[in-house]
């Protein structure tokens, strides 16, 4: 019989994020910032830590880690809130990130599926998911569509003059 460490060393795992994941989350946040359309904005490890602590292990937080062979290689961070105009609940993503060398597999599917299932279990009336980093947006949108998500708007951005 395999031990739990032998199983972890040989398999892919999507699990709930814990406070112990902070070092890995910070490294991935730095990498995501550097490769995304947000790279021109200031990076604040303190702000990442504040968001992390505000959502991990909290009732309104939806947070997952992707591991391959025991190594953290991806994360999903989202939350549940009330609509602006209603008391109904809405699930919203903040971050979906997978390190580049693991993007061709099924990790994104696993992270988004975990988010979708958790949001559904929390009785939200709508689940939102976006791709705004400028990194493989079309490919990401195709994956989200295959998972049942539909386009519902457009995000435009500009710098102040």
C-alpha positions in Angstrom: 0.0 0.0 0.0 1.2 3.5 -0.9 1.8 6.1 1.9 0.2 9.5 1.6 3.6 11.0 0.8 4.2 8.5 -2.0 0.8 9.3 -3.4 1.5 13.1 -3.3 4.8 12.5 -4.9 3.2 10.9 -8.0 -0.1 12.7 -8.6 -1.7 16.0 -9.4 -3.8 17.5 -6.6 -6.3 20.4 -6.4 -6.7 21.3 -2.7 -8.0 24.1 -0.5 -5.4 26.8 0.1 -4.2 27.2 3.7 -2.2 29.9 5.5 0.9 27.6 5.1 0.7 28.2 1.4 1.8 31.9 1.8 5.4 31.5 0.5 4.2 29.7 -2.7 1.4 32.2 -3.2 3.8 35.1 -3.0 6.2 33.6 -5.5 3.3 32.9 -8.0 1.9 36.4 -7.4 5.3 37.9 -8.3 5.6 35.7 -11.4 2.0 36.5 -12.5 2.6 40.2 -12.1 5.8 40.1 -14.1 4.3 38.3 -17.1 0.9 40.0 -17.2 -0.5 43.3 -18.5 -0.2 44.5 -14.9 3.6 44.5 -15.0 3.7 48.3 -15.3 1.9 48.7 -12.0 3.6 48.6 -8.6 3.8 45.2 -7.0 3.1 45.1 -3.3 3.8 41.9 -1.4 2.0 43.5 1.6 -1.2 43.9 -0.5 -1.0 40.3 -1.7 -0.6 39.2 1.9 -3.6 41.3 3.0 -5.8 39.8 0.3 -4.5 36.3 1.0 -5.2 36.5 4.7 -8.6 38.1 4.1 -9.8 35.2 1.9 -7.9 32.0 3.0 -9.9 30.0 5.6 -12.7 32.6 5.5 -16.3 31.9 4.9 -16.5 34.2 1.8 -13.1 33.1 0.3 -12.8 30.4 -2.4 -9.1 29.5 -2.6 -7.4 26.5 -4.1 -3.8 25.3 -4.8 -2.7 23.0 -7.6 0.1 20.6 -6.8 2.1 18.3 -9.1 4.3 15.7 -7.5 4.1 17.6 -4.2 5.1 21.0 -5.7 2.7 24.0 -5.7 2.3 25.0 -9.4 -1.0 26.9 -9.5 -3.5 28.8 -7.5 -7.1 30.1 -7.7 -8.4 32.9 -5.4 -12.0 34.1 -5.5 -14.7 35.2 -3.2 -18.4 35.4 -2.6 -20.2 38.7 -2.1 -23.6 40.3 -2.5 -24.6 41.9 -5.7 -24.5 45.7 -5.8 -28.2 45.8 -6.4 -29.4 42.6 -4.7 -29.0 40.4 -1.6 -28.3 37.5 -3.9 -24.8 36.1 -3.7 -22.2 36.4 -6.5 -19.0 34.4 -6.9 -16.1 36.4 -8.4 -12.6 35.4 -9.2 -9.5 37.4 -8.4 -6.6 35.2 -9.6 -6.2 32.1 -11.6 -2.5 31.3 -12.2 -0.5 28.3 -13.2 3.3 28.4 -13.7 4.1 28.4 -17.4 5.6 24.9 -17.6 2.3 23.3 -16.3 -0.2 25.3 -18.5 -0.7 22.6 -21.1 -2.3 20.1 -18.8 -5.6 19.9 -16.9 -4.7 22.1 -13.9 -6.8 25.1 -15.1 -9.7 22.8 -15.6 -9.3 21.4 -12.1 -9.0 24.8 -10.4 -12.0 26.3 -12.3 -14.0 23.2 -11.7 -13.3 23.4 -7.9 -14.3 27.1 -7.9 -17.5 26.3 -9.8 -18.5 23.4 -7.5 -17.7 25.4 -4.4 -19.6 28.5 -5.6 -22.6 26.3 -6.5 -22.5 24.7 -3.0 -22.6 28.2 -1.5 -25.9 28.9 -3.3 -24.7 31.8 -5.4 -27.0 33.1 -8.1 -24.2 33.8 -10.5 -20.6 32.7 -10.9 -18.2 35.1 -12.7 -14.8 34.3 -14.2 -12.6 36.6 -16.2 -9.3 36.7 -18.1 -7.7 40.2 -17.9 -4.0 39.5 -17.5 -3.2 39.7 -21.2 -1.6 36.3 -21.0 -3.2 33.8 -23.4 -6.7 35.5 -22.9 -8.2 33.8 -26.0 -7.0 30.3 -24.9 -8.3 30.9 -21.4 -11.7 32.2 -22.7 -12.0 29.0 -24.8 -11.4 26.8 -21.7 -13.9 28.8 -19.7 -16.5 28.4 -22.5 -15.9 24.6 -22.5 -16.7 24.7 -18.8 -20.1 26.4 -19.4 -19.2 30.0 -19.0 -20.5 32.6 -21.5 -19.2 36.0 -22.4 -21.2 38.7 -20.7 -19.3 41.9 -21.3 -16.1 43.6 -22.3 -13.3 44.9 -20.3 -11.5 47.9 -21.7 -8.5 49.6 -20.1 -6.5 52.8 -20.6 -3.9 54.8 -18.8 -4.9 58.2 -17.4 -3.7 61.2 -19.4 
